[in-house]
Amino acid sequence: MTLGRGIFLMALGLILALAVSDRAGAFDLSMIGWIFFGVGLLVFALSFVVGPARHEIDPHAIDDPVDEP
């Protein structure tokens, strides 16, 4: 899920940075696009560090096998 968020933010950021050359009030959409791209890149990179740690199996959570009669 985090990989998808990172890719989405990077894509949205690149669209805003490279394809849109407009201003929304006092905001430069190109700069906002580069910020989104940077945040997306950070989320994407951190997903490889934090992601595997979230999926570790707790050895105490596994039930013992039940003997069949």
C-alpha positions as CSV (number, residue, x, y, z in Angstrom):
1,M,0.0,0.0,0.0
2,T,2.8,2.4,0.8
3,L,4.5,1.7,-2.5
4,G,1.3,2.7,-4.3
5,R,1.1,6.0,-2.3
6,G,4.7,6.8,-3.2
7,I,4.2,6.1,-6.9
8,F,1.0,8.1,-6.9
9,L,2.6,11.1,-5.2
10,M,5.6,11.0,-7.6
11,A,3.3,10.8,-10.7
12,L,1.1,13.6,-9.4
13,G,4.2,15.7,-8.6
14,L,5.7,15.2,-12.0
15,I,2.5,16.1,-13.8
16,L,2.2,19.3,-11.8
17,A,5.9,20.1,-12.1
18,L,6.4,19.4,-15.8
19,A,3.0,19.6,-17.5
20,V,1.3,22.5,-15.7
21,S,2.7,26.0,-15.9
22,D,0.1,27.9,-14.0
23,R,-0.3,29.6,-10.7
24,A,-3.2,29.0,-8.3
25,G,-3.5,32.3,-6.4
26,A,-0.2,32.8,-4.6
27,F,0.9,29.1,-5.1
28,D,3.2,28.1,-7.9
29,L,1.9,24.7,-9.0
30,S,5.3,23.7,-10.5
31,M,6.9,24.1,-7.1
32,I,4.1,22.2,-5.4
33,G,4.7,19.4,-8.0
34,W,8.3,19.1,-7.1
35,I,7.5,19.0,-3.4
36,F,5.0,16.2,-4.1
37,F,7.6,14.3,-6.1
38,G,10.1,14.6,-3.3
39,V,7.7,13.4,-0.7
40,G,6.6,10.5,-3.0
41,L,10.2,9.5,-3.5
42,L,10.8,9.6,0.3
43,V,7.7,7.5,0.9
44,F,8.7,5.1,-1.9
45,A,12.2,4.6,-0.4
46,L,11.0,4.3,3.2
47,S,8.5,1.6,2.2
48,F,11.4,-0.7,1.5
49,V,12.9,-0.1,4.9
50,V,9.7,-0.1,7.0
51,G,7.6,-2.4,4.9
52,P,9.4,-5.7,5.7
53,A,9.5,-4.9,9.4
54,R,5.7,-4.6,9.4
55,H,5.2,-8.0,8.0
56,E,7.2,-10.0,10.5
57,I,5.5,-13.0,12.0
58,D,5.3,-13.1,15.8
59,P,6.3,-16.6,16.9
60,H,4.0,-16.5,19.9
61,A,1.0,-15.8,17.7
62,I,1.3,-19.2,15.9
63,D,-0.9,-21.9,17.4
64,D,0.5,-25.2,18.3
65,P,-0.7,-28.1,16.1
66,V,-3.6,-30.0,17.4
67,D,-3.3,-33.8,17.6
68,E,-6.1,-35.6,15.8
69,P,-7.7,-38.5,17.7
